[in-house]
């Protein structure tokens, strides 16, 4: 491999408005609607994309028969202090699965569940 292994992520949702409100509220960002082919019944809203920055970008995805909740892939979002976003998750309708905990020299993580039943990770160095 000549680059970071993750290039994109998708979080499947059943209720796009509810999911957008959750992620925009927790991370204090505005998601942007992505165009998709008309023949595909799919709605995508991307997280802010910053070229030449570390990390991968991704989107919320709503499609007929699209899976959500009980995911088998865990996406970690970078944060200044993951405890802050964990608190926001609760106020935005989600809940904390695992409070902020130290992972040694690699910083800290917290695990939260969004309004759609997806578990996501939060990572910070403080």
N, C-alpha and C positions, 0 to 999 in steps of 0.2 A: 504494500500500500504506500502511496506517495502523499496521502492527505489524511485528515481526520476521518475515521470510519463512518460517521453519521453525516449524511448530506442533506437530509430532509426528514421531517416527521409529520404524521397526521394523527389527529385525535378525533375519533369518530363520535358523533353526537346525535341525539334524537331531537332535541329542541335547540335550534341554532341561536335564537334570541337569548334564551336562558344561559346557554354555554358562553356566548359572546359577553354577556354582562358579567359572568363569573370571571373569565380570564382577563377582561379589560379592568375589572375592579381589583383583582388580586395583584396584577402586575403593573397597573397604572399605565396602560398603553392603549392605543386605538388599533383594532384589527382592520385590515383592508380587504375588500371584496375582490376575489380573483375571478377572471373570466373563465368559463368552461364551455366546451362545445355544447351547442343547443341540443344535440341528439342524446346527450348524457344528462340524466336527471340528478345533478350533483351541485351542491352549493359549497363553496370554499371561502374561508376568511383567513388570511395569513397574518401571522405575527410580523412585527416590523423586521424588515430585512436590511442588514447593514453589510454591504460588500466589504471585503478585505478585513473582516473582524473574525475573531475565533467563534466557534460554535456553529450549530446548524439552525436553519430556519424551518418553519413548518406552518401548518394550518389546521383549523377546525374543519371537519368535513361532514356534511350531511348528505346522505344518499339513500335511496330506497333499499331496504334490507341491509343497510350498513351496520356493522357491529358497533356497540358501545358498551362500556362497563366491563369489568372482569378482564381487562386487557392483560396480555401476556408479555408485553414490552413496556418497560418503565422509562419514561422520558424525564430527564432532570433539567430543570430550568435554573440558570445561574442567577444568583441574587447577591446583594451586598450583605444582607443578614437574613438567612432563611426563616428566622423566627418571625420577622415582620410580615412576610407573605403568608406564612401559616396563620397568623392572626387575621389577616385580610380574607383568607379563604373561608373562615367561619362566618365573617360578616357578609360575605357574598353568597352564602347558601351552601357551601361545602363543609367538610369537616376534617379535622386532623386525625390521621391514622397513627402517626409517630411524631412526637414532639421533636424539636431540634436536639440533635445528638452529635457528639464529636466522633469523627472518623480518623483520628490521629493526624498525621501530617497532611492529610488531604482535606482538612477543614471540617465542615459540618453539613448534615443533611436533615431534612424533615420530609415526611410523606403526608400528602393530603389527598382527599377524594373530592373530585369536582361534582357539579350538580347533575352530571350525566352518569355517574358511577365509575368514572375512570380514576385510577390512582396515578398521581404524578409525583415526581420527586422535586425537591428544592435543594440547591447546593450553594453554599457560601464558604468563604475562607475565614469569616469572623462569626 
